[in-house]
Amino acid sequence: MLAAAAAALLALLALSGWRPYDRLTWLMEVLPVMIALPVMAATYRRHPLTSLLYACIFVHCAILMLGGAYTYARVPLGFVLQEWLQLDRNPYDKIGHFAQGFVPAMVAREILLRGAYVHGRRMLAFLVGCVVLAISATYELIEWGAAVALGQGAEEFLGTQGDPWDTQSDMLMALIGAVCALLFLSRLHDRQIAALTATRAPDAASPPGGR
């Protein structure tokens, strides 16, 4: 299933880059996908992730590639939601930032738990929130750098659609995404981590060359 999912993501990546609205914007938006896929492939045998996290990453990659192909302000799904919800702007950008909080929250949670870096549940939730906000702030700094370097050429990448509070609302959506991930997926995530750890424990305890 993982091989099929990886093949599907590569196909979607090629499709999104076939004739994007803006080639530079597409590259900047899908760069995280281009980084994540090789990293996950290289670390799969030594550090496989839970199936829940793989699924979350798959959805996030799809969101990024769709936004890269059309630019976030022009994604057709966003226009449908805009009409249904009677909004002033295409909301697909906010979906992207919600996912930017939701999925990194699960990544951070899995790293912290499997590495035994933190044990208290309240401290775990606090640190996950801090990691998500740090990632969101870093991304906003990257957007600011792109705006300074490219001038008007960065408008498609920024996707502010004239909102002077776009940066703040983006970070809020990331935080909301993180909170939702912790509230709705923590128990399932705990079970999958426990199962994965139990499965790999005998392998880790075996001597080199042993069975």
KOLSEMAR-673771 format. One record per atom (N, C-alpha, C): residue number from 1; atom name; x, y, z. Coordinates in pm, whole numbers. Layout:
% KOLSEMAR-673771
<NUM; "CA"; <X; Y; Z>>
...
***
This chain:
% KOLSEMAR-673771
<1; "N"; <82; -121; 0>>
<1; "CA"; <0; 0; 0>>
<1; "C"; <85; 126; 0>>
<2; "N"; <196; 121; 74>>
<2; "CA"; <285; 237; 76>>
<2; "C"; <347; 261; -61>>
<3; "N"; <384; 151; -129>>
<3; "CA"; <441; 166; -263>>
<3; "C"; <338; 226; -358>>
<4; "N"; <213; 181; -346>>
<4; "CA"; <106; 235; -431>>
<4; "C"; <81; 382; -401>>
<5; "N"; <85; 417; -271>>
<5; "CA"; <65; 557; -233>>
<5; "C"; <178; 644; -285>>
<6; "N"; <302; 594; -277>>
<6; "CA"; <416; 669; -328>>
<6; "C"; <406; 689; -478>>
<7; "N"; <364; 584; -549>>
<7; "CA"; <347; 594; -694>>
<7; "C"; <238; 694; -729>>
<8; "N"; <130; 692; -650>>
<8; "CA"; <20; 787; -675>>
<8; "C"; <67; 930; -653>>
<9; "N"; <148; 952; -549>>
<9; "CA"; <198; 1087; -523>>
<9; "C"; <291; 1133; -635>>
<10; "N"; <374; 1044; -685>>
<10; "CA"; <464; 1082; -796>>
<10; "C"; <382; 1116; -920>>
<11; "N"; <276; 1039; -944>>
<11; "CA"; <190; 1068; -1059>>
<11; "C"; <120; 1202; -1042>>
<12; "N"; <71; 1229; -921>>
<12; "CA"; <6; 1357; -894>>
<12; "C"; <105; 1472; -905>>
<13; "N"; <228; 1449; -862>>
<13; "CA"; <331; 1553; -872>>
<13; "C"; <358; 1587; -1018>>
<14; "N"; <370; 1483; -1101>>
<14; "CA"; <392; 1507; -1244>>
<14; "C"; <273; 1578; -1307>>
<15; "N"; <152; 1536; -1267>>
<15; "CA"; <31; 1599; -1322>>
<15; "C"; <21; 1745; -1281>>
<16; "N"; <52; 1773; -1155>>
<16; "CA"; <43; 1912; -1108>>
<16; "C"; <145; 2002; -1176>>
<17; "N"; <259; 1943; -1215>>
<17; "CA"; <364; 2022; -1279>>
<17; "C"; <357; 2022; -1431>>
<18; "N"; <254; 1958; -1486>>
<18; "CA"; <244; 1950; -1632>>
<18; "C"; <226; 2088; -1694>>
<19; "N"; <124; 2158; -1651>>
<19; "CA"; <101; 2294; -1701>>
<19; "C"; <49; 2380; -1586>>
<20; "N"; <131; 2409; -1485>>
<20; "CA"; <85; 2489; -1371>>
<20; "C"; <57; 2633; -1411>>
<21; "N"; <-20; 2700; -1330>>
<21; "CA"; <-52; 2840; -1359>>
<21; "C"; <74; 2926; -1360>>
<22; "N"; <163; 2900; -1266>>
<22; "CA"; <289; 2974; -1258>>
<22; "C"; <398; 2876; -1215>>
<23; "N"; <497; 2857; -1300>>
<23; "CA"; <598; 2753; -1276>>
<23; "C"; <677; 2777; -1147>>
<24; "N"; <718; 2900; -1120>>
<24; "CA"; <796; 2927; -999>>
<24; "C"; <713; 2905; -874>>
<25; "N"; <587; 2949; -879>>
<25; "CA"; <499; 2927; -765>>
<25; "C"; <479; 2778; -740>>
<26; "N"; <459; 2703; -848>>
<26; "CA"; <443; 2557; -835>>
<26; "C"; <565; 2496; -766>>
<27; "N"; <683; 2536; -809>>
<27; "CA"; <805; 2479; -751>>
<27; "C"; <815; 2510; -603>>
<28; "N"; <785; 2634; -564>>
<28; "CA"; <793; 2671; -423>>
<28; "C"; <689; 2599; -339>>
<29; "N"; <571; 2575; -397>>
<29; "CA"; <464; 2510; -320>>
<29; "C"; <487; 2360; -304>>
<30; "N"; <542; 2295; -406>>
<30; "CA"; <558; 2149; -399>>
<30; "C"; <696; 2107; -351>>
<31; "N"; <783; 2202; -321>>
<31; "CA"; <917; 2168; -272>>
<31; "C"; <912; 2080; -147>>
<32; "N"; <822; 2105; -50>>
<32; "CA"; <815; 2014; 65>>
<32; "C"; <786; 1870; 26>>
<33; "N"; <705; 1851; -78>>
<33; "CA"; <676; 1715; -126>>
<33; "C"; <802; 1651; -182>>
<34; "N"; <876; 1727; -260>>
<34; "CA"; <998; 1676; -320>>
<34; "C"; <1103; 1640; -215>>
<35; "N"; <1097; 1706; -101>>
<35; "CA"; <1190; 1676; 9>>
<35; "C"; <1140; 1558; 91>>
<36; "N"; <1009; 1556; 121>>
<36; "CA"; <953; 1455; 211>>
<36; "C"; <958; 1315; 152>>
<37; "N"; <926; 1300; 24>>
<37; "CA"; <920; 1166; -35>>
<37; "C"; <1055; 1094; -30>>
<38; "N"; <1165; 1155; -74>>
<38; "CA"; <1294; 1085; -64>>
<38; "C"; <1335; 1056; 81>>
<39; "N"; <1305; 1148; 173>>
<39; "CA"; <1341; 1127; 313>>
<39; "C"; <1265; 1007; 370>>
<40; "N"; <1136; 998; 343>>
<40; "CA"; <1057; 886; 393>>
<40; "C"; <1101; 755; 330>>
<41; "N"; <1136; 758; 202>>
<41; "CA"; <1184; 636; 136>>
<41; "C"; <1317; 591; 196>>
<42; "N"; <1406; 685; 224>>
<42; "CA"; <1539; 651; 275>>
<42; "C"; <1533; 600; 418>>
<43; "N"; <1435; 644; 494>>
<43; "CA"; <1428; 607; 636>>
<43; "C"; <1324; 499; 665>>
<44; "N"; <1260; 447; 562>>
<44; "CA"; <1148; 355; 584>>
<44; "C"; <1188; 231; 662>>
<45; "N"; <1297; 168; 625>>
<45; "CA"; <1335; 42; 691>>
<45; "C"; <1379; 62; 835>>
<46; "N"; <1454; 167; 860>>
<46; "CA"; <1504; 190; 996>>
<46; "C"; <1403; 261; 1084>>
<47; "N"; <1326; 351; 1026>>
<47; "CA"; <1232; 430; 1106>>
<47; "C"; <1097; 443; 1034>>
<48; "N"; <1024; 333; 1018>>
<48; "CA"; <892; 343; 955>>
<48; "C"; <796; 423; 1043>>
<49; "N"; <704; 490; 980>>
<49; "CA"; <606; 569; 1053>>
<49; "C"; <478; 490; 1070>>
<50; "N"; <389; 539; 1152>>
<50; "CA"; <258; 476; 1166>>
<50; "C"; <178; 496; 1038>>
<51; "N"; <85; 406; 1014>>
<51; "CA"; <3; 417; 893>>
<51; "C"; <-82; 544; 898>>
<52; "N"; <-124; 585; 1017>>
<52; "CA"; <-200; 708; 1032>>
<52; "C"; <-119; 828; 984>>
<53; "N"; <8; 833; 1022>>
<53; "CA"; <91; 946; 982>>
<53; "C"; <119; 944; 833>>
<54; "N"; <141; 826; 778>>
<54; "CA"; <159; 816; 633>>
<54; "C"; <36; 868; 559>>
<55; "N"; <-83; 834; 609>>
<55; "CA"; <-206; 880; 546>>
<55; "C"; <-219; 1032; 555>>
<56; "N"; <-186; 1088; 671>>
<56; "CA"; <-192; 1233; 688>>
<56; "C"; <-95; 1303; 593>>
<57; "N"; <24; 1250; 580>>
<57; "CA"; <124; 1309; 491>>
<57; "C"; <78; 1301; 346>>
<58; "N"; <15; 1190; 309>>
<58; "CA"; <-37; 1176; 172>>
<58; "C"; <-139; 1286; 142>>
<59; "N"; <-233; 1307; 233>>
<59; "CA"; <-336; 1410; 212>>
<59; "C"; <-272; 1549; 204>>
<60; "N"; <-176; 1575; 293>>
<60; "CA"; <-110; 1705; 293>>
<60; "C"; <-36; 1729; 162>>
<61; "N"; <31; 1627; 112>>
<61; "CA"; <103; 1640; -16>>
<61; "C"; <5; 1672; -129>>
<62; "N"; <-110; 1605; -128>>
<62; "CA"; <-211; 1631; -231>>
<62; "C"; <-260; 1775; -224>>
<63; "N"; <-280; 1826; -103>>
<63; "CA"; <-323; 1965; -86>>
<63; "C"; <-217; 2061; -141>>
<64; "N"; <-92; 2034; -111>>
<64; "CA"; <17; 2120; -159>>
<64; "C"; <27; 2118; -311>>
<65; "N"; <14; 2000; -371>>
<65; "CA"; <29; 1990; -516>>
<65; "C"; <-88; 2055; -589>>
<66; "N"; <-208; 2042; -534>>
<66; "CA"; <-323; 2109; -595>>
<66; "C"; <-307; 2260; -587>>
<67; "N"; <-263; 2309; -472>>
<67; "CA"; <-238; 2452; -458>>
<67; "C"; <-127; 2500; -548>>
<68; "N"; <-25; 2417; -568>>
<68; "CA"; <84; 2455; -656>>
<68; "C"; <43; 2461; -802>>
<69; "N"; <-45; 2371; -842>>
<69; "CA"; <-87; 2366; -983>>
<69; "C"; <-169; 2488; -1022>>
<70; "N"; <-261; 2527; -934>>
<70; "CA"; <-352; 2637; -967>>
<70; "C"; <-312; 2770; -904>>
<71; "N"; <-227; 2769; -803>>
<71; "CA"; <-203; 2872; -703>>
<71; "C"; <-323; 2872; -609>>
<72; "N"; <-298; 2898; -481>>
<72; "CA"; <-402; 2881; -380>>
<72; "C"; <-524; 2970; -402>>
<73; "N"; <-504; 3085; -458>>
<73; "CA"; <-616; 3177; -478>>
<73; "C"; <-705; 3137; -595>>
<74; "N"; <-661; 3034; -675>>
<74; "CA"; <-737; 2996; -794>>
<74; "C"; <-780; 2850; -796>>
<75; "N"; <-765; 2779; -687>>
<75; "CA"; <-805; 2638; -684>>
<75; "C"; <-957; 2629; -700>>
<76; "N"; <-1007; 2552; -798>>
<76; "CA"; <-1153; 2545; -821>>
<76; "C"; <-1232; 2500; -698>>
<77; "N"; <-1179; 2406; -621>>
<77; "CA"; <-1249; 2363; -500>>
<77; "C"; <-1272; 2480; -406>>
<78; "N"; <-1176; 2571; -398>>
<78; "CA"; <-1192; 2687; -313>>
<78; "C"; <-1304; 2778; -359>>
<79; "N"; <-1321; 2792; -491>>
<79; "CA"; <-1430; 2875; -542>>
<79; "C"; <-1566; 2813; -510>>
<80; "N"; <-1573; 2680; -514>>
<80; "CA"; <-1698; 2612; -477>>
<80; "C"; <-1731; 2639; -331>>
<81; "N"; <-1630; 2624; -245>>
<81; "CA"; <-1652; 2651; -102>>
<81; "C"; <-1685; 2797; -77>>
<82; "N"; <-1623; 2885; -152>>
<82; "CA"; <-1650; 3028; -139>>
<82; "C"; <-1796; 3058; -169>>
<83; "N"; <-1849; 2993; -272>>
<83; "CA"; <-1989; 3016; -308>>
<83; "C"; <-2083; 2953; -206>>
<84; "N"; <-2053; 2833; -162>>
<84; "CA"; <-2139; 2766; -65>>
<84; "C"; <-2145; 2841; 67>>
<85; "N"; <-2030; 2889; 112>>
<85; "CA"; <-2021; 2952; 244>>
<85; "C"; <-2036; 3104; 238>>
<86; "N"; <-2056; 3157; 117>>
<86; "CA"; <-2074; 3301; 100>>
<86; "C"; <-1956; 3379; 158>>
<87; "N"; <-1835; 3341; 118>>
<87; "CA"; <-1714; 3405; 167>>
<87; "C"; <-1667; 3513; 71>>
<88; "N"; <-1582; 3602; 120>>
<88; "CA"; <-1530; 3711; 39>>
<88; "C"; <-1409; 3669; -45>>
<89; "N"; <-1349; 3555; -15>>
<89; "CA"; <-1228; 3514; -84>>
<89; "C"; <-1223; 3362; -95>>
<90; "N"; <-1139; 3315; -183>>
<90; "CA"; <-1117; 3171; -199>>
<90; "C"; <-1050; 3117; -71>>
<91; "N"; <-1113; 3021; -2>>
<91; "CA"; <-1059; 2977; 127>>
<91; "C"; <-959; 2862; 118>>
<92; "N"; <-919; 2823; -3>>
<92; "CA"; <-830; 2706; -14>>
<92; "C"; <-698; 2730; 59>>
<93; "N"; <-652; 2853; 59>>
<93; "CA"; <-528; 2885; 131>>
<93; "C"; <-540; 2851; 278>>
<94; "N"; <-657; 2873; 337>>
<94; "CA"; <-677; 2842; 478>>
<94; "C"; <-682; 2691; 500>>
<95; "N"; <-734; 2617; 403>>
<95; "CA"; <-730; 2472; 411>>
<95; "C"; <-585; 2425; 416>>
<96; "N"; <-502; 2486; 331>>
<96; "CA"; <-360; 2452; 329>>
<96; "C"; <-291; 2481; 462>>
<97; "N"; <-325; 2592; 524>>
<97; "CA"; <-261; 2626; 652>>
<97; "C"; <-318; 2543; 767>>
<98; "N"; <-444; 2503; 757>>
<98; "CA"; <-499; 2409; 854>>
<98; "C"; <-420; 2279; 849>>
<99; "N"; <-396; 2229; 728>>
<99; "CA"; <-317; 2106; 712>>
<99; "C"; <-173; 2127; 757>>
<100; "N"; <-122; 2249; 740>>
<100; "CA"; <14; 2281; 783>>
<100; "C"; <28; 2272; 936>>
<101; "N"; <-83; 2281; 1006>>
<101; "CA"; <-80; 2260; 1151>>
<101; "C"; <-117; 2118; 1188>>
<102; "N"; <-216; 2061; 1119>>
<102; "CA"; <-268; 1929; 1150>>
<102; "C"; <-161; 1821; 1131>>
<103; "N"; <-99; 1818; 1016>>
<103; "CA"; <-5; 1710; 985>>
<103; "C"; <128; 1724; 1060>>
<104; "N"; <191; 1842; 1063>>
<104; "CA"; <312; 1855; 1144>>
<104; "C"; <289; 1825; 1292>>
<105; "N"; <167; 1848; 1341>>
<105; "CA"; <137; 1813; 1480>>
<105; "C"; <150; 1664; 1501>>
<106; "N"; <102; 1585; 1406>>
<106; "CA"; <113; 1440; 1417>>
<106; "C"; <258; 1394; 1401>>
<107; "N"; <332; 1461; 1313>>
<107; "CA"; <474; 1428; 1296>>
<107; "C"; <550; 1456; 1426>>
<108; "N"; <529; 1575; 1481>>
<108; "CA"; <597; 1611; 1606>>
<108; "C"; <557; 1518; 1719>>
<109; "N"; <431; 1483; 1726>>
<109; "CA"; <383; 1394; 1832>>
<109; "C"; <449; 1257; 1823>>
<110; "N"; <459; 1206; 1701>>
<110; "CA"; <520; 1074; 1685>>
<110; "C"; <669; 1077; 1720>>
<111; "N"; <738; 1180; 1680>>
<111; "CA"; <881; 1191; 1712>>
<111; "C"; <901; 1202; 1862>>
<112; "N"; <823; 1285; 1928>>
<112; "CA"; <839; 1306; 2072>>
<112; "C"; <805; 1180; 2152>>
<113; "N"; <702; 1108; 2110>>
<113; "CA"; <662; 989; 2183>>
<113; "C"; <757; 872; 2157>>
<114; "N"; <788; 847; 2032>>
<114; "CA"; <873; 732; 2000>>
<114; "C"; <1017; 752; 2047>>
<115; "N"; <1060; 876; 2054>>
<115; "CA"; <1193; 903; 2106>>
<115; "C"; <1197; 916; 2256>>
<116; "N"; <1079; 906; 2321>>
<116; "CA"; <1068; 919; 2466>>
<116; "C"; <1127; 1051; 2515>>
<117; "N"; <1106; 1158; 2437>>
<117; "CA"; <1158; 1288; 2476>>
<117; "C"; <1069; 1358; 2578>>
<118; "N"; <943; 1315; 2586>>
<118; "CA"; <849; 1376; 2680>>
<118; "C"; <749; 1270; 2721>>
<119; "N"; <702; 1276; 2845>>
<119; "CA"; <612; 1174; 2897>>
<119; "C"; <476; 1231; 2938>>
<120; "N"; <472; 1347; 2996>>
<120; "CA"; <345; 1405; 3039>>
<120; "C"; <259; 1446; 2922>>
<121; "N"; <131; 1415; 2926>>
<121; "CA"; <41; 1446; 2815>>
<121; "C"; <22; 1597; 2795>>
<122; "N"; <16; 1669; 2903>>
<122; "CA"; <0; 1814; 2890>>
<122; "C"; <124; 1877; 2829>>
<123; "N"; <241; 1832; 2873>>
<123; "CA"; <364; 1884; 2816>>
<123; "C"; <377; 1844; 2669>>
<124; "N"; <333; 1723; 2637>>
<124; "CA"; <336; 1678; 2498>>
<124; "C"; <252; 1769; 2410>>
<125; "N"; <129; 1797; 2454>>
<125; "CA"; <41; 1885; 2376>>
<125; "C"; <100; 2024; 2362>>
<126; "N"; <159; 2074; 2470>>
<126; "CA"; <219; 2208; 2467>>
<126; "C"; <335; 2212; 2367>>
<127; "N"; <421; 2113; 2372>>
<127; "CA"; <537; 2113; 2282>>
<127; "C"; <495; 2093; 2136>>
<128; "N"; <395; 2010; 2113>>
<128; "CA"; <345; 1993; 1976>>
<128; "C"; <292; 2126; 1923>>
<129; "N"; <216; 2198; 2006>>
<129; "CA"; <167; 2329; 1965>>
<129; "C"; <280; 2426; 1935>>
<130; "N"; <385; 2423; 2017>>
<130; "CA"; <500; 2511; 1995>>
<130; "C"; <570; 2478; 1863>>
<131; "N"; <585; 2348; 1835>>
<131; "CA"; <650; 2307; 1710>>
<131; "C"; <570; 2354; 1589>>
<132; "N"; <438; 2336; 1597>>
<132; "CA"; <352; 2377; 1486>>
<132; "C"; <360; 2527; 1462>>
<133; "N"; <354; 2605; 1569>>
<133; "CA"; <362; 2750; 1554>>
<133; "C"; <499; 2793; 1502>>
<134; "N"; <604; 2722; 1543>>
<134; "CA"; <738; 2753; 1492>>
<134; "C"; <747; 2725; 1342>>
<135; "N"; <690; 2613; 1299>>
<135; "CA"; <689; 2579; 1156>>
<135; "C"; <609; 2682; 1078>>
<136; "N"; <491; 2717; 1131>>
<136; "CA"; <407; 2816; 1064>>
<136; "C"; <477; 2951; 1053>>
<137; "N"; <541; 2994; 1162>>
<137; "CA"; <613; 3122; 1160>>
<137; "C"; <729; 3118; 1061>>
<138; "N"; <799; 3005; 1056>>
<138; "CA"; <910; 2992; 962>>
<138; "C"; <861; 3002; 818>>
<139; "N"; <746; 2939; 791>>
<139; "CA"; <690; 2946; 656>>
<139; "C"; <651; 3089; 621>>
<140; "N"; <595; 3161; 717>>
<140; "CA"; <558; 3301; 691>>
<140; "C"; <683; 3386; 666>>
<141; "N"; <793; 3355; 734>>
<141; "CA"; <919; 3426; 708>>
<141; "C"; <970; 3395; 567>>
<142; "N"; <952; 3270; 524>>
<142; "CA"; <991; 3233; 387>>
<142; "C"; <907; 3311; 286>>
<143; "N"; <777; 3322; 313>>
<143; "CA"; <690; 3401; 225>>
<143; "C"; <734; 3547; 222>>
<144; "N"; <768; 3601; 337>>
<144; "CA"; <815; 3739; 342>>
<144; "C"; <944; 3754; 260>>
<145; "N"; <1037; 3659; 276>>
<145; "CA"; <1161; 3663; 198>>
<145; "C"; <1135; 3656; 49>>
<146; "N"; <1037; 3571; 9>>
<146; "CA"; <1002; 3561; -133>>
<146; "C"; <944; 3692; -184>>
<147; "N"; <862; 3757; -99>>
<147; "CA"; <802; 3884; -140>>
<147; "C"; <909; 3991; -160>>
<148; "N"; <1007; 3993; -71>>
<148; "CA"; <1115; 4091; -83>>
<148; "C"; <1201; 4063; -206>>
<149; "N"; <1230; 3935; -231>>
<149; "CA"; <1318; 3898; -341>>
<149; "C"; <1251; 3910; -477>>
<150; "N"; <1122; 3874; -484>>
<150; "CA"; <1054; 3867; -612>>
<150; "C"; <961; 3984; -639>>
<151; "N"; <933; 4063; -537>>
<151; "CA"; <843; 4176; -557>>
<151; "C"; <704; 4130; -595>>
<152; "N"; <646; 4187; -698>>
<152; "CA"; <513; 4150; -743>>
<152; "C"; <506; 4006; -789>>
<153; "N"; <620; 3951; -827>>
<153; "CA"; <622; 3812; -873>>
<153; "C"; <588; 3712; -764>>
<154; "N"; <590; 3755; -640>>
<154; "CA"; <559; 3663; -529>>
<154; "C"; <412; 3664; -492>>
<155; "N"; <331; 3744; -560>>
<155; "CA"; <191; 3757; -524>>
<155; "C"; <117; 3623; -530>>
<156; "N"; <147; 3542; -633>>
<156; "CA"; <81; 3413; -645>>
<156; "C"; <122; 3319; -532>>
<157; "N"; <247; 3327; -490>>
<157; "CA"; <296; 3242; -382>>
<157; "C"; <237; 3284; -248>>
<158; "N"; <224; 3414; -227>>
<158; "CA"; <171; 3464; -101>>
<158; "C"; <22; 3434; -86>>
<159; "N"; <-54; 3454; -191>>
<159; "CA"; <-196; 3424; -188>>
<159; "C"; <-274; 3503; -85>>
<160; "N"; <-233; 3626; -58>>
<160; "CA"; <-301; 3705; 47>>
<160; "C"; <-439; 3751; 5>>
<161; "N"; <-463; 3766; -125>>
<161; "CA"; <-592; 3810; -180>>
<161; "C"; <-639; 3940; -114>>
<162; "N"; <-543; 4029; -87>>
<162; "CA"; <-577; 4160; -34>>
<162; "C"; <-605; 4166; 114>>
<163; "N"; <-582; 4058; 188>>
<163; "CA"; <-610; 4054; 331>>
<163; "C"; <-486; 4101; 409>>
<164; "N"; <-495; 4215; 478>>
<164; "CA"; <-377; 4265; 552>>
<164; "C"; <-341; 4179; 672>>
<165; "N"; <-435; 4094; 718>>
<165; "CA"; <-411; 4008; 834>>
<165; "C"; <-390; 3862; 790>>
<166; "N"; <-351; 3842; 668>>
<166; "CA"; <-337; 3706; 615>>
<166; "C"; <-235; 3625; 694>>
<167; "N"; <-121; 3686; 728>>
<167; "CA"; <-17; 3614; 802>>
<167; "C"; <-68; 3565; 936>>
<168; "N"; <-136; 3652; 1010>>
<168; "CA"; <-186; 3615; 1142>>
<168; "C"; <-294; 3506; 1132>>
<169; "N"; <-384; 3520; 1035>>
<169; "CA"; <-490; 3420; 1021>>
<169; "C"; <-434; 3286; 974>>
<170; "N"; <-328; 3290; 894>>
<170; "CA"; <-263; 3164; 852>>
<170; "C"; <-208; 3089; 973>>
<171; "N"; <-142; 3161; 1062>>
<171; "CA"; <-85; 3098; 1181>>
<171; "C"; <-196; 3048; 1274>>
<172; "N"; <-305; 3122; 1282>>
<172; "CA"; <-418; 3077; 1364>>
<172; "C"; <-476; 2947; 1308>>
<173; "N"; <-489; 2938; 1175>>
<173; "CA"; <-541; 2816; 1114>>
<173; "C"; <-449; 2698; 1141>>
<174; "N"; <-319; 2721; 1138>>
<174; "CA"; <-224; 2613; 1169>>
<174; "C"; <-242; 2566; 1313>>
<175; "N"; <-260; 2659; 1405>>
<175; "CA"; <-281; 2623; 1545>>
<175; "C"; <-412; 2546; 1562>>
<176; "N"; <-517; 2590; 1494>>
<176; "CA"; <-644; 2518; 1500>>
<176; "C"; <-628; 2377; 1446>>
<177; "N"; <-553; 2364; 1337>>
<177; "CA"; <-527; 2231; 1281>>
<177; "C"; <-456; 2141; 1380>>
<178; "N"; <-357; 2196; 1451>>
<178; "CA"; <-283; 2118; 1551>>
<178; "C"; <-375; 2074; 1664>>
<179; "N"; <-459; 2164; 1712>>
<179; "CA"; <-552; 2131; 1821>>
<179; "C"; <-648; 2021; 1777>>
<180; "N"; <-699; 2031; 1655>>
<180; "CA"; <-791; 1928; 1603>>
<180; "C"; <-722; 1793; 1594>>
<181; "N"; <-598; 1792; 1547>>
<181; "CA"; <-523; 1666; 1537>>
<181; "C"; <-507; 1602; 1674>>
<182; "N"; <-472; 1681; 1774>>
<182; "CA"; <-453; 1629; 1909>>
<182; "C"; <-583; 1580; 1970>>
<183; "N"; <-692; 1651; 1945>>
<183; "CA"; <-819; 1613; 2003>>
<183; "C"; <-878; 1487; 1942>>
<184; "N"; <-868; 1474; 1810>>
<184; "CA"; <-940; 1368; 1741>>
<184; "C"; <-857; 1244; 1706>>
<185; "N"; <-725; 1257; 1703>>
<185; "CA"; <-643; 1145; 1657>>
<185; "C"; <-546; 1089; 1761>>
<186; "N"; <-537; 1150; 1877>>
<186; "CA"; <-436; 1108; 1975>>
<186; "C"; <-452; 963; 2018>>
<187; "N"; <-574; 919; 2046>>
<187; "CA"; <-594; 781; 2093>>
<187; "C"; <-558; 681; 1985>>
<188; "N"; <-604; 704; 1864>>
<188; "CA"; <-569; 616; 1753>>
<188; "C"; <-419; 617; 1729>>
<189; "N"; <-359; 734; 1737>>
<189; "CA"; <-216; 747; 1717>>
<189; "C"; <-140; 669; 1825>>
<190; "N"; <-184; 677; 1949>>
<190; "CA"; <-121; 604; 2058>>
<190; "C"; <-123; 453; 2032>>
<191; "N"; <-238; 402; 1986>>
<191; "CA"; <-250; 258; 1960>>
<191; "C"; <-157; 215; 1848>>
<192; "N"; <-149; 296; 1745>>
<192; "CA"; <-62; 259; 1633>>
<192; "C"; <86; 266; 1671>>
<193; "N"; <123; 364; 1752>>
<193; "CA"; <261; 373; 1798>>
<193; "C"; <296; 252; 1885>>
<194; "N"; <203; 213; 1973>>
<194; "CA"; <227; 97; 2058>>
<194; "C"; <242; -30; 1975>>
<195; "N"; <158; -46; 1874>>
<195; "CA"; <166; -165; 1789>>
<195; "C"; <295; -166; 1709>>
<196; "N"; <334; -51; 1657>>
<196; "CA"; <456; -43; 1578>>
<196; "C"; <579; -69; 1665>>
<197; "N"; <579; -14; 1784>>
<197; "CA"; <691; -34; 1876>>
<197; "C"; <702; -180; 1917>>
<198; "N"; <588; -246; 1944>>
<198; "CA"; <588; -386; 1984>>
<198; "C"; <637; -475; 1870>>
<199; "N"; <601; -441; 1747>>
<199; "CA"; <642; -520; 1631>>
<199; "C"; <791; -512; 1608>>
<200; "N"; <847; -394; 1629>>
<200; "CA"; <989; -373; 1600>>
<200; "C"; <1080; -405; 1717>>
<201; "N"; <1026; -422; 1837>>
<201; "CA"; <1109; -450; 1954>>
<201; "C"; <1192; -576; 1940>>
<202; "N"; <1135; -691; 1893>>
<202; "CA"; <1218; -811; 1878>>
<202; "C"; <1333; -792; 1781>>
<203; "N"; <1308; -719; 1670>>
<203; "CA"; <1414; -693; 1573>>
<203; "C"; <1528; -613; 1634>>
<204; "N"; <1488; -513; 1717>>
<204; "CA"; <1590; -427; 1778>>
<204; "C"; <1674; -504; 1880>>
<205; "N"; <1609; -606; 1944>>
<205; "CA"; <1680; -681; 2048>>
<205; "C"; <1765; -794; 1993>>
<206; "N"; <1744; -832; 1866>>
<206; "CA"; <1818; -943; 1808>>
<206; "C"; <1962; -904; 1781>>
<207; "N"; <2060; -997; 1806>>
<207; "CA"; <2197; -967; 1775>>
<207; "C"; <2221; -964; 1626>>
<208; "N"; <2325; -899; 1577>>
<208; "CA"; <2353; -894; 1434>>
<208; "C"; <2362; -1034; 1377>>
<209; "N"; <2289; -1059; 1269>>
<209; "CA"; <2290; -1188; 1204>>
<209; "C"; <2197; -1288; 1268>>
<210; "N"; <2135; -1251; 1381>>
<210; "CA"; <2045; -1344; 1450>>
<210; "C"; <1907; -1338; 1396>>
<211; "N"; <1821; -1433; 1446>>
<211; "CA"; <1683; -1436; 1404>>
<211; "C"; <1592; -1407; 1525>>
***
